[in-house]
Amino acid sequence: MSETVKITIDGKEIVAEKGSYILAAAIKNGIYIPTLCNVEGIKPRGSCRICTVKVNGRMMTACSTPVADGMKVENDTEEIREIRKQIIELLFVEGNHYCPACEKSGNCELQALGYRYGMLVPRFTYEFPNRDVDASNPKIIKDHNRCILCNRCIRLIKDEKGRSMFVPRKRGHKMTVEIDNELAMTISDELAQKAAEICPVGSILKKEKGFNMPIDSRKFDKKPIGYDIEQGKEAASSKEN
């Protein structure tokens, strides 16, 4: 039997498995913490910072901070909500995100977070960078205008030898995530579809797919992001009562 610890999130005491991360513990207890880079089952990177919480008075990333007994976490406060809103706005102005014309609209996690945190007009100046769209691969398109550098594709889309089909190029504000053209030239239909699905935005698209879901049937058209986690909490509470 695994060892457990008790932590408090927004005043509610929960039980978490020792060695787990705050984000994973929150999800298991029906508490939603947003993330754009984290994926269950792979080592966290803390690259998007949208999961920022205050832990015992200090700002930390929930996806990469292990739980500790007696830890006090602030997740749903005005201060934290404002930080997350600013990060979302920065991601929008840093790239070229035209939601009405994007194939991922309605299924986009960045767009859904914009709605959840009430983003209207960003307070920051749009950069409108001049970025390429790489359509050289036979199965996928990589639109650098929409990439938010979450690194999900680098960590998840690999060949049979464990080599990533996406690679980082350059550093700092010049960094890009690109297709490894040699490795990805023989990517399967299944892996190409997985790459498109794990991308939180519309940066990776499977060719010959297009707008395959009508408006009102897309993931976030009727239910906001985080709804499934929070409803899981309500369902568990109902069973207890």
ZIKA-V601994 format. One record per helix or strand of 2 or more residues. SS is the DSSP state (h for helix, s for strand). FROM is the first residue (numbers start at 0). LEN is the number of residues. Records with the same first field share a line. If there is no record, write none. Layout:
SS: FROM-LEN / FROM-LEN
This chain:
s: 3-6 / 11-6 / 51-4 / 57-4 / 71-3 / 132-2 / 139-4 / 165-4 / 175-4 / 203-3
h: 21-7 / 77-17 / 98-3 / 108-8 / 151-5 / 171-3 / 180-4 / 188-10 / 226-14
